[in-house]
Amino acid sequence: MSHTTRFRTAASCALLIAPLAVFSTACDGDGHPLSATPYDASGQVTLNAVEGGRIDPDKPLEISTKDDDGRITDVTATDAAGRYVRGELSADGTRWRSTTPLAAGAHYTVRVSTEDEDGAPGRRTVAFETRPADKLLRVRFGPDSGTYGVGQPVTAELSAPVKDRAARETVERALKVDSQPRVDGGWHWVNDKTLHYRPREYWPAHTKVQVRSALAGIRVGDKLHGGSSAPLKLTIGDRIEAVTDAGSHQMTVKRNGEVIRTIPVTTGKPGYDTRNGVKVILAKESFVRMTSASIGSSDFYDLGVYWATRVTWSGEYVHAAPWSVGSQGAANVSHGCTGMSTENAKWFFDTVKLGDIVEVVNSGGTMMTAFDNGFGDWNVDWAKWRKASAIVPAGSHVGSTPADAARLRPQV
């Protein structure tokens, strides 16, 4: 073989000039097997992928030697995104097999290092593509890009359910959330198709958040691979918090920790008590029609309501209630919403943004649920939140049920 002859010639050179100390170091280095130019090992190793061909991404990549004259010393396989494929080399160097799945519809470059029976180094480089996936798992991030409050969670809606824990771990590890400043945060599996991400504490004011998926091509399950997904950029604005004390009938609004307004309010009367807990502003509607039919109330009403800030999908708002000004600051007379004067409601509407915090305390109502009626994520303590991650040790799963469409109507 030509490469063997080349190696032996170099070795002979080392022996001939060894007595000449002035040249021995340089010539000795050239004669070392590892310093020789690698020979073409195309005839020495075989792959289950041919140059320019396509292979099944659900099958492992296999590389083996063709005869007993040499062995494989190293394999490096990467896709176009620079992701490495892990693998195992047999003890005798005759076979290498990938241990992590290949991506679907991806371009790979494989570099195989070998040595022959005399120790001379060889090299073979092969490029190939994997077949496209039969079924793609896509991710839709929410909310839309823009500026939000410190309570805004990031959502990830999957195009297909993912139930297996190992598959969930694959998905979760590929959903990247980067922020400046960095936060201690994590994903929470709400159900088989929905994840929410939030920090341990509220987002710091003015945080920059970038969300992306690295799932493209990655094997998630049998015949299911990740698809491409649009990234998301969020900016967190000032920290706006509104705390409504249903016992004292007052709302205190803070910006970055400083009180900027105290507002007399009325909340839900007995039987219609406003939910306690932390809620996140979902929408701002300058006019909403509210009727008793929407909540099945025996107390008839049909009202046009202005400056309505929504905090639940079932119809809880902070809004103008000029008809109850006499009770605001003194009694709870609403059907579950937080009412205030038109002037105060307009100010509140203009001051807050989506993602800002509205918390209710000292009400006779139940606690705001976590996921089925808006963003009640902050009512889940951090330890429980992390238990619903696929990456932490298995624990009790915190799930939710879909919101009842019949409940998604305004209250007053």
Backbone torsions as a table, in degrees:
resi	resn	phi	psi	omega
1	MET	NA	141.2	-173.0
2	SER	-64.2	-37.0	-177.7
3	HIS	-67.4	-32.3	178.7
4	THR	-67.6	-41.7	178.8
5	THR	-61.7	-42.1	179.5
6	ARG	-61.6	-42.3	-179.6
7	PHE	-64.1	-43.5	-178.2
8	ARG	-66.6	-34.8	176.9
9	THR	-61.7	-43.5	178.2
10	ALA	-62.2	-39.9	-179.5
11	ALA	-65.1	-40.0	179.1
12	SER	-63.5	-39.2	177.8
13	CYS	-57.5	-41.5	-179.4
14	ALA	-62.3	-39.8	-178.4
15	LEU	-69.9	-38.8	-175.5
16	LEU	-67.5	-36.8	-173.5
17	ILE	-105.1	4.7	-179.2
18	ALA	-54.0	-37.4	179.7
19	PRO	-65.6	-18.8	-178.8
20	LEU	-89.9	95.2	-172.1
21	ALA	-58.7	-33.9	-176.7
22	VAL	-64.5	-24.5	-179.7
23	PHE	-108.3	-8.9	-167.9
24	SER	-65.1	-37.6	-175.7
25	THR	-64.4	-47.8	-178.4
26	ALA	-65.3	-44.7	-175.8
27	CYS	-72.0	-33.1	176.1
28	ASP	-62.1	-40.4	-179.9
29	GLY	-63.5	-40.3	-179.6
30	ASP	-66.1	-27.9	-175.9
31	GLY	-82.9	-11.3	179.7
32	HIS	-68.8	136.0	-177.2
33	PRO	-53.5	-38.0	-176.1
34	LEU	-72.5	-14.1	179.9
35	SER	-92.4	-7.1	-179.2
36	ALA	-73.4	149.3	175.4
37	THR	-64.5	126.4	-176.9
38	PRO	-59.0	137.9	175.4
39	TYR	-83.0	165.1	178.6
40	ASP	-76.0	113.2	-176.3
41	ALA	-94.2	18.1	-178.0
42	SER	-57.5	-34.7	-179.3
43	GLY	-85.5	-1.2	-175.4
44	GLN	-102.0	-29.3	-177.3
45	VAL	-126.4	155.0	178.4
46	THR	-131.4	145.6	178.7
47	LEU	-119.4	156.0	173.6
48	ASN	-83.1	23.6	171.9
49	ALA	-140.6	133.7	179.5
50	VAL	-99.8	159.2	-179.4
51	GLU	-56.2	123.4	179.3
52	GLY	81.2	-2.2	-178.6
53	GLY	-88.7	178.0	178.6
54	ARG	-122.6	141.6	177.8
55	ILE	-124.1	165.6	-179.2
56	ASP	-74.8	120.0	-178.3
57	PRO	-68.7	-15.4	178.6
58	ASP	-84.9	-1.6	177.1
59	LYS	-111.4	150.0	-179.1
60	PRO	-71.2	155.2	172.4
61	LEU	-82.9	129.9	-177.7
62	GLU	-126.5	135.2	178.2
63	ILE	-130.3	133.3	-178.2
64	SER	-143.9	158.8	176.9
65	THR	-82.2	152.6	-178.0
66	LYS	-88.8	-23.2	-178.2
67	ASP	-148.7	-171.6	-176.6
68	ASP	-94.8	9.4	-175.2
69	ASP	-84.3	-6.7	-178.6
70	GLY	-159.7	-179.9	179.5
71	ARG	-147.4	160.3	177.0
72	ILE	-83.5	134.0	178.2
73	THR	-108.9	-26.6	-178.1
74	ASP	-163.6	147.8	176.1
75	VAL	-135.1	130.9	173.8
76	THR	-124.4	120.5	179.8
77	ALA	-125.7	124.5	-179.7
78	THR	-135.4	151.4	174.2
79	ASP	-94.5	-178.4	-175.2
80	ALA	-65.6	-21.2	178.8
81	ALA	-87.6	0.1	178.9
82	GLY	86.9	9.0	179.7
83	ARG	-79.7	133.0	-177.8
84	TYR	-87.6	148.3	173.9
85	VAL	-102.1	121.0	177.5
86	ARG	-78.9	152.6	-179.8
87	GLY	-160.1	175.1	-179.6
88	GLU	-125.4	135.8	178.0
89	LEU	-105.2	131.4	179.7
90	SER	-63.4	156.5	-175.7
91	ALA	-60.1	-33.4	-178.5
92	ASP	-88.8	1.6	176.2
93	GLY	73.4	16.0	-177.7
94	THR	-94.6	-10.1	-174.4
95	ARG	-152.8	135.2	173.9
96	TRP	-124.6	139.1	-177.5
97	ARG	-139.1	133.3	179.3
98	SER	-67.8	145.3	179.3
99	THR	-115.1	-3.9	173.1
100	THR	-119.4	147.3	-176.2
101	PRO	-63.8	147.8	172.1
102	LEU	-79.0	153.7	175.1
103	ALA	-80.5	149.7	177.8
104	ALA	-85.0	145.4	178.1
105	GLY	60.2	33.8	-176.1
106	ALA	-115.3	156.1	176.1
107	HIS	-102.5	127.8	-177.7
108	TYR	-119.2	148.2	170.6
109	THR	-122.3	125.9	-178.6
110	VAL	-117.1	127.7	176.9
111	ARG	-115.6	117.2	-177.3
112	VAL	-108.4	124.1	175.7
113	SER	-102.6	138.1	-178.0
114	THR	-135.4	174.6	166.6
115	GLU	-145.4	147.9	-179.3
116	ASP	-89.0	-173.7	-175.6
117	GLU	-65.0	-18.7	178.5
118	ASP	-97.0	-0.9	179.4
119	GLY	91.8	5.1	179.3
120	ALA	-73.4	138.6	-177.5
121	PRO	-80.6	141.0	176.0
122	GLY	-125.0	166.6	-178.6
123	ARG	-149.7	137.6	170.9
124	ARG	-135.1	133.0	177.6
125	THR	-118.0	129.2	-177.8
126	VAL	-129.4	135.4	174.0
127	ALA	-112.8	138.8	177.8
128	PHE	-154.8	168.4	177.0
129	GLU	-122.9	151.3	173.8
130	THR	-95.3	155.7	-179.8
131	ARG	-68.4	148.7	175.8
132	PRO	-61.0	156.5	-179.1
133	ALA	-72.0	148.1	174.1
134	ASP	-72.0	-35.0	-177.6
135	LYS	-140.4	133.0	-176.7
136	LEU	-108.7	138.9	173.0
137	LEU	-100.7	113.4	-179.7
138	ARG	-106.0	157.5	-178.5
139	VAL	-124.1	132.8	173.6
140	ARG	-114.8	116.9	-178.9
141	PHE	-87.9	150.6	176.1
142	GLY	-140.3	161.2	0.7
143	PRO	-77.0	-168.0	173.1
144	ASP	-65.0	154.2	177.4
145	SER	-58.3	142.0	-179.6
146	GLY	159.4	-162.5	-179.5
147	THR	-106.0	132.0	-175.3
148	TYR	-136.6	171.8	178.5
149	GLY	-82.5	173.9	-173.5
150	VAL	-70.0	-11.2	-179.4
151	GLY	-98.0	1.3	-173.9
152	GLN	-71.1	117.6	172.6
153	PRO	-81.5	158.9	171.6
154	VAL	-94.7	135.1	178.9
155	THR	-114.3	150.2	175.6
156	ALA	-131.9	114.7	179.0
157	GLU	-103.3	121.9	-178.4
158	LEU	-90.7	148.8	-178.0
159	SER	-79.7	-11.5	178.4
160	ALA	-147.2	150.7	-180.0
161	PRO	-67.9	145.1	175.7
162	VAL	-127.0	113.2	-174.0
163	LYS	-109.5	-36.8	-177.4
164	ASP	-65.1	135.2	-175.7
165	ARG	-62.8	-41.8	179.5
166	ALA	-63.2	-39.2	178.4
167	ALA	-66.8	-39.1	177.3
168	ARG	-62.6	-39.0	178.0
169	GLU	-63.1	-41.3	177.6
170	THR	-59.4	-46.0	180.0
171	VAL	-63.4	-49.4	-174.3
172	GLU	-62.8	-39.4	179.7
173	ARG	-65.9	-23.7	-178.3
174	ALA	-88.7	-9.2	179.2
175	LEU	-92.7	106.1	-170.8
176	LYS	-100.7	129.0	174.7
177	VAL	-122.4	115.2	178.5
178	ASP	-115.3	136.5	-178.9
179	SER	-138.9	151.3	173.0
180	GLN	-126.8	112.5	0.0
181	PRO	-71.6	163.5	178.6
182	ARG	-70.9	148.5	-179.8
183	VAL	-129.8	160.6	171.9
184	ASP	-88.8	103.5	-176.1
185	GLY	-138.1	175.2	179.7
186	GLY	-167.5	159.3	177.1
187	TRP	-84.0	150.6	179.3
188	HIS	-134.1	122.5	178.2
189	TRP	-78.2	107.9	178.3
190	VAL	-74.0	-43.1	174.7
191	ASN	-157.6	-167.9	-173.7
192	ASP	-67.3	-15.5	-176.7
193	LYS	-124.3	-0.3	-173.8
194	THR	-132.3	132.1	172.4
195	LEU	-124.7	147.3	171.7
196	HIS	-120.3	143.2	174.9
197	TYR	-119.6	133.3	174.0
198	ARG	-147.9	155.6	172.6
199	PRO	-72.9	168.5	175.7
200	ARG	-61.1	-43.0	175.0
201	GLU	-114.9	174.9	177.4
202	TYR	-55.5	152.7	175.1
203	TRP	-56.6	139.6	170.6
204	PRO	-63.4	144.8	177.7
205	ALA	-57.6	139.6	174.8
206	HIS	71.1	21.1	174.9
207	THR	-70.5	143.1	172.6
208	LYS	-102.5	127.5	-175.0
209	VAL	-123.1	130.5	175.3
210	GLN	-124.3	130.1	-177.0
211	VAL	-124.5	134.5	179.2
212	ARG	-150.6	163.1	176.4
213	SER	-112.8	133.4	174.3
214	ALA	-107.1	26.8	-176.0
215	LEU	-79.9	-18.7	-171.4
216	ALA	-50.1	119.0	177.1
217	GLY	85.6	-16.9	-175.2
218	ILE	-71.4	137.1	178.0
219	ARG	-74.2	122.5	178.5
220	VAL	-100.5	-41.4	179.8
221	GLY	-159.2	-171.6	-178.9
222	ASP	-58.8	116.5	179.5
223	LYS	61.9	15.4	179.7
224	LEU	-121.2	121.3	179.7
225	HIS	-127.6	157.2	179.0
226	GLY	-69.0	144.2	175.4
227	GLY	-107.7	175.7	178.4
228	SER	-73.7	149.9	-178.6
229	SER	-142.6	145.7	179.6
230	ALA	-74.0	136.7	177.8
231	PRO	-75.6	173.8	-176.4
232	LEU	-137.8	137.9	174.7
233	LYS	-125.8	129.4	178.3
234	LEU	-124.7	148.0	169.8
235	THR	-119.1	130.2	177.4
236	ILE	-92.6	129.2	-177.5
237	GLY	-88.7	-156.0	176.2
238	ASP	-59.8	155.3	177.4
239	ARG	-84.0	102.1	178.1
240	ILE	-105.8	123.8	178.3
241	GLU	-130.6	131.5	174.6
242	ALA	-117.3	120.8	179.9
243	VAL	-113.4	118.1	179.2
244	THR	-100.7	118.8	175.6
245	ASP	-96.1	104.5	-177.5
246	ALA	-68.7	-20.0	178.4
247	GLY	-76.4	-40.6	-179.9
248	SER	-96.4	-5.4	177.4
249	HIS	61.2	40.1	180.0
250	GLN	-131.9	141.4	171.1
251	MET	-110.4	130.2	177.2
252	THR	-110.2	123.7	-178.5
253	VAL	-109.3	128.5	179.7
254	LYS	-119.6	146.5	170.5
255	ARG	-122.0	117.9	-179.6
256	ASN	51.0	40.2	175.0
257	GLY	90.2	-10.0	-178.8
258	GLU	-102.7	133.1	178.0
259	VAL	-68.4	125.7	-179.9
260	ILE	-113.4	-12.2	176.6
261	ARG	-170.2	142.4	171.8
262	THR	-119.5	126.6	-169.4
263	ILE	-122.9	127.7	172.3
264	PRO	-67.9	133.9	-177.5
265	VAL	-137.5	167.1	167.5
266	THR	-126.9	140.5	178.8
267	THR	-119.5	-166.0	-172.6
268	GLY	-65.7	133.8	177.3
269	LYS	-75.4	166.9	179.7
270	PRO	-52.8	132.9	-175.6
271	GLY	95.2	-21.4	177.4
272	TYR	-130.6	31.4	-173.5
273	ASP	-56.2	137.0	177.9
274	THR	-66.6	142.5	179.5
275	ARG	-65.3	137.4	171.6
276	ASN	-78.1	167.1	172.5
277	GLY	103.7	-179.0	-176.7
278	VAL	-89.7	129.8	175.3
279	LYS	-124.3	158.0	-179.5
280	VAL	-117.3	134.6	-178.2
281	ILE	-63.2	125.4	-175.8
282	LEU	-98.2	-34.7	-174.7
283	ALA	-162.6	161.1	175.7
284	LYS	-127.5	121.2	-175.4
285	GLU	-126.7	117.9	-175.6
286	SER	-68.2	-24.1	177.5
287	PHE	-146.1	133.4	177.6
288	VAL	-138.3	137.6	172.4
289	ARG	-91.7	125.5	-179.4
290	MET	-119.0	131.7	-180.0
291	THR	-131.1	154.7	178.9
292	SER	-66.2	-24.7	-179.3
293	ALA	-63.7	-25.4	-176.3
294	SER	-68.4	-25.6	-179.2
295	ILE	-120.4	7.2	178.4
296	GLY	68.5	30.5	-177.2
297	SER	-80.2	143.8	175.8
298	SER	-80.6	-14.6	176.3
299	ASP	-86.3	107.7	-174.6
300	PHE	-71.4	135.3	168.6
301	TYR	-154.6	151.9	177.0
302	ASP	-151.3	96.6	-169.1
303	LEU	-126.5	145.1	167.9
304	GLY	-91.9	122.7	-172.4
305	VAL	-115.9	134.7	-178.2
306	TYR	-105.6	156.4	174.9
307	TRP	52.9	59.0	-175.6
308	ALA	-99.7	121.3	178.4
309	THR	-107.9	113.7	-172.6
310	ARG	-83.0	137.2	177.0
311	VAL	-124.6	-10.6	171.4
312	THR	-139.1	153.7	177.8
313	TRP	-71.5	-22.9	-178.9
314	SER	-78.8	-4.1	171.0
315	GLY	113.4	22.3	173.9
316	GLU	-87.8	128.4	-177.6
317	TYR	-129.9	162.4	158.6
318	VAL	-103.9	120.8	-171.8
319	HIS	-152.4	169.8	175.9
320	ALA	-71.6	132.9	178.3
321	ALA	-137.8	71.5	-176.8
322	PRO	-61.7	-23.0	-179.6
323	TRP	-71.1	-16.9	-176.5
324	SER	-116.5	20.1	-177.8
325	VAL	-56.6	-35.7	-179.4
326	GLY	-64.2	-24.9	179.9
327	SER	-96.2	-15.1	-176.4
328	GLN	-67.3	129.3	-174.9
329	GLY	86.6	-3.2	-175.0
330	ALA	-132.6	-33.5	-174.8
331	ALA	-153.0	158.4	178.0
332	ASN	-102.1	115.1	-173.1
333	VAL	-130.8	6.6	-175.6
334	SER	-88.7	178.6	176.3
335	HIS	-99.0	24.4	175.0
336	GLY	128.0	-22.9	178.9
337	CYS	-81.5	169.2	173.9
338	THR	-102.0	113.1	-176.3
339	GLY	-102.8	149.2	178.8
340	MET	-153.1	175.5	179.5
341	SER	-64.5	160.6	179.6
342	THR	-61.5	-39.9	179.7
343	GLU	-62.3	-47.4	-179.6
344	ASN	-67.1	-37.5	-180.0
345	ALA	-65.6	-39.8	177.4
346	LYS	-64.5	-42.6	177.6
347	TRP	-61.9	-45.0	-179.4
348	PHE	-62.8	-45.6	179.8
349	PHE	-57.6	-42.2	-178.1
350	ASP	-77.1	-20.8	-174.0
351	THR	-89.0	-38.5	-173.0
352	VAL	-90.9	166.1	177.1
353	LYS	-137.2	166.9	176.3
354	LEU	-58.1	138.7	-179.0
355	GLY	93.6	-10.8	176.2
356	ASP	-72.0	161.7	-173.2
357	ILE	-95.9	133.0	169.8
358	VAL	-126.6	114.0	-178.2
359	GLU	-114.5	138.2	177.6
360	VAL	-115.9	130.3	177.8
361	VAL	-127.3	157.8	174.0
362	ASN	61.8	29.9	173.6
363	SER	-96.9	158.7	175.6
364	GLY	-83.4	2.3	-176.8
365	GLY	-79.8	172.0	177.1
366	THR	-74.1	173.0	178.4
367	MET	-81.0	141.5	174.8
368	MET	-56.7	128.4	179.1
369	THR	-73.4	161.7	-170.3
370	ALA	-74.2	-47.5	-165.8
371	PHE	-132.7	-13.7	-169.5
372	ASP	-96.4	2.7	-176.1
373	ASN	-145.4	32.0	-175.8
374	GLY	126.4	-154.9	180.0
375	PHE	-106.0	89.3	173.9
376	GLY	-100.2	23.5	-174.1
377	ASP	-54.1	-34.6	-174.4
378	TRP	-76.1	-5.0	174.8
379	ASN	-87.9	0.3	174.8
380	VAL	-99.4	122.6	-179.5
381	ASP	-68.1	159.2	-169.8
382	TRP	-62.3	-40.4	-179.3
383	ALA	-61.9	-42.2	179.5
384	LYS	-70.1	-36.1	177.7
385	TRP	-59.1	-47.4	-176.3
386	ARG	-69.3	-24.4	179.0
387	LYS	-66.2	-21.2	179.1
388	ALA	-95.5	19.2	169.6
389	SER	-93.5	144.9	177.9
390	ALA	-80.4	-8.6	-174.4
391	ILE	-94.0	-23.4	178.3
392	VAL	-89.0	165.7	178.6
393	PRO	-54.2	145.3	-176.2
394	ALA	-57.2	138.2	177.0
395	GLY	-151.0	-168.8	-179.7
396	SER	-66.6	135.7	-177.5
397	HIS	-89.1	130.9	176.3
398	VAL	-96.5	110.4	-177.2
399	GLY	-113.9	-167.8	177.1
400	SER	-157.6	165.8	176.0
401	THR	-111.4	153.2	179.2
402	PRO	-60.6	148.4	178.4
403	ALA	-64.0	141.5	177.9
404	ASP	-76.2	116.7	-175.4
405	ALA	-57.8	-29.8	-178.3
406	ALA	-68.0	-19.0	-178.2
407	ARG	-91.7	-9.0	-173.1
408	LEU	-84.4	58.6	-179.5
409	ARG	-133.9	155.0	-174.8
410	PRO	-64.0	146.3	169.3
411	GLN	-112.5	171.4	179.8
412	VAL	-139.2	NA	NA
